[in-house]
Amino acid sequence: MQIARKLVFLAIVLASLALATPPESGAPQKPSQKDNRQFSLLKGEMNGRPFFAIIASDLKTYPPKSKFPWFLSLSTPLIGPTADGLPQGEDFAALNAWEDEMETQVAKLGKYFYVGHVNWNGSREALFYLEKPEPVVTALTKVRDSHSTRRFDVHCEKDKEWKKVSHYIGTVTPDSPK
């Protein structure tokens, strides 16, 4: 069990390594730009269960929060999670492919900011902020309902102050001064 946890941790750390600078302020992100940004690995415990999160390191300084007031969460259950509810084995690649596919859908339809993802309690949650919820939410709902990819839930709500991600990165304030 201890070896499995170390392997999960190592896989998450390796998956999170990236060097970069943020894309120009206010510009729509493209999936390839995500690879050019820095992400932090956060690990901890929520409600007695361990979590691992890969979260954008530049949340406090980029982007201007007021330009992306809509929080979008896409969550999918893990396939064969560990006893602690974390991903393992072949599901890592499948989760990353699913998340890339979802981000490609989001990128086609509007400006967005990719926050990161969280593995916790048997699920992966991909986190985004959008300039506008439509047509992104409608398109993702159609993808979900078509059963053309792994099962997932779509949740979108207005969150101008980015409070939905503040518990992963500390205090997040709108348009934080540098």
N, C-alpha and C positions, 0 to 999 in steps of 0.2 A: 504494500500500500504506500509506504514512504517513497519507494522508487517511482511508482506511478505518479505521485504528486510532484516529485522533482522533474519527471519527464514532461508533465503538463506545464509546469512553470517554465522549463527551458523552451518548450515549443512556443509558449506565449511570448516570452522575451525575444526569441529569434524572429517571430512574426512581427514584432513591434518596432524593430530597428529600422530607422530611416533617417537620412540627413536631408535638411532642406531649408527653404525659405518659403513664407506664405505667398500664395498668388496675390496679384495686385488687388488692393482693397476694393471691395464691391464687385469684382469680376466674378462671373459664374465659375464655379469650380468644375473641373473635369476629373473623372476617376484617376487619370494619370497624374494629376497634380497632387492627389492625396499621397502618392508615393514620394513626393518631394517635400513633405512636411514632417515635422518632428512630432512624435507621439510618446506619451509616458505610460508605463505600465503601473497600474494601481492595483493593489491587492488588499483585501481586508475581509470583513465579515459584516453581513447584514442579516438581521433576524436569525442569528445563530448559524448561518450558512456562509461558506467562503465565496468571495467573488473575485474575479480578475477582470480588469477593464483596461482597454487600450484607448486612451483619450488624447485628443489634440493638445499639444503643449502650449499652443498660442491662444487659448480661449480668452484669456484676460485682455489681450491686446489686439486680437484680430478675430473676426471681422467686427465692424461697427454693429453692435447687437441690434440697433434699431432697424437695420436693413434686412434682418432675418428674424421676424417676430413669431414665426410659426414653428413649433416643436413637432417633429415627426419621429415616431418610434416604430420600428419594424421588429417584431419578435417572432422567433421560431423555436420550437422545442428541439432539444438535442436528441440525437440518435445514439442510444447506448451510453449515457453519461456515466461518470464515475459515481461512487456512492455519495460523494459530496456534491453531486449535481453539476460537475464541470465536464467540458468536452474531452474526448479522447479518441485515439486511433484515427481512422479514415474520416471521421466526422469533421476534423479540423479543416481538411481540404474542401469538403462539401460545404461547410459553413462559410468559408472564405469565398468560394465560387458563388454561393447564393447571395452573399452580401455585395460582391462586385456586380452581379446581375441587377440587384435592386438599385445600387447606386447608378448604374448605367441608365436605368429607367428614369430615375430622378433627374439625372443630368440632361436628358432629352427634353425635359418639360419646364425647366425654369432654373433660376438662380438658387443656390443652396450652399450650405456649409456643412461638411461632414465633421461631426464631433468625435465619433469613435464607436466602440462597441463594448458591451458588458456581457460576460458569461457568469451566470448565477442561477442557482436553484433549477437546473435542468433546462435552461434556455439561453439563447443568444439574442441580445437586443442591439440593433444598429440604430444609432442616434444621429439625427440631422436637424438643422434649422433651415427653414425655407423662407424665401421672399414672399411667396403666395402659396396657399395650400392647393389651389386648383391651377392646372389640371392634374397635378401630381397625385393627389389622394385618389381621385377617380380612376386614374390609370393603374395605380398600384392595387386598388380594390378589384379591378377587372383581372389583373394578373393573378391575384390571390384566388379569386372565384373560378378562374379557368383551370386551376389545379395543374398548371404547367411547370410548377417548381415545387419545392418543399413547402409544406404548410406554414403559414405565417399570419400574424395579426398586424393590422395597420391602425395606428392611433395618431391623431393630429389635433393639436390645440394651440391656441394663442398663448404665448409665453414671452412677452416683450422683454422681460428682465432675465431670461434664461435661468429661471429658478429650477427648472427640471434637471439641469445638469450640475447645479451648484454643489450637491452632496458628493460628487465625484472629484471635484477640483477645488473645493474650498469656496470662498465667497466670490461670486461672479456678479459684477454690477454692469449695467448697461453702459456701453462706450467708456469703459474704464480708461482713465488717463494713463499715459505711459510713464 
